[in-house]
Amino acid sequence: MYLREYFIQFLKIKNIIFLVVGIFLVSMSVAIMTELTVYYFGDWNTIVNAKAMPESIRFIYIGTILIILSRISRKLINDAGFYSSCFEVSLSGYVTYDELSEVSGKPITLVWINLLIVRPLYMKKFSLRNVNGNRFIELHSKTCECECHSCGAHIEKRVYFEGSCPYCGSSDLFAKVISDNKFYSISTQQRSGINNPIFYAGKNLNAKMIGISIALIIVIALEFIFVCFCIDSLSKINDRAYLTKVLLSGKSYSSFELIQKEMMNTIIFAAFSATALGCAIPLLGSRLASALRAKRYAAYFSRFPSPFLYPQDLAKLERGSFKRALKGVVKALRERYLRNCSPEKQSGELKVSLAKQVIKDSCPYCGAPIVGAVSENHTCYYCRRVIMGVIDKQN
């Protein structure tokens, strides 16, 4: 709701293109410069004044800039997604920098700078305010009311955050929120998450893990092929029997030296191709490790019937370290490998809320889409329940 979703999708595609083109430009340019140095070794005037040298240097600069821009953009997109998830579960309409600092693990100043950067391009529907020296985020949304799904009792916002109805004790609570002429609800659906890790796992997490694994296997296989080719070629470059065989093969070689230089050029390109692929291995490995960690977290969360995970419970995920576990949860949320949970500060204590879903433009009772609403009180076409506070969806 607070993200510029379509623009972010465009930026993600742009980042992939920038990264691929950047790695290609840098690796090929360095390979060409190395080839020139090897081929004309000792003739530094020819090497420096070669036409390909300044072009290669220029492409290295361009490629490096593209790689840096793609990495920065990806990080900012992840930051924007995390901040949006924190804003969506807020019912007060205000979020303090102190709260965001605690749940994200970043200093307050860094959070403020982060929001200043991501707001123009990646986010919307909030303002950064400063009143009498107090800095906070004002959300452009309005909470209509909080209710209990079980008994229908109206509940104060503060009580809602505690996760249980003071009248019937149910944790099946929801809040009705209006933002930008659209209706959505925040639901505490604890029963849906019990013994159901998929409820907490990110959308298509298994498919993402399979895709990352396949990409990692392909990259490792190509890396192995290039490395083996380099080793084999290096072992033959001074092998007179092999060089003689090539010389007599009928190809346009007139000396061992020309054959060796040609082989060296091929080795250089193969080596830099292997280096470029090698850069992708730790990146893919890190993504796969994060996905596996998120899957383990989702399985752990599904064992808890309570609406909150307290520090001592969360610490068990990472050998008794609450900070490390919280950092892992935040990272998984930033990468969208986890959902329906969020770190929050309640009653002065940092917790992780469980089974908290944000349902946009859907009936909070049956999940059917809200279409054709023309008045504030809309009757769902499917379950016939009255939804309060709905505004015309056609706008």
Summary of the structure (lengths in Angstrom):
residues: 395
radius of gyration: 28.6
end to end distance: 15.5
largest distance: 94.8
contacts: 1205
relative contact order: 0.11
helix: 56%
strand: 17%
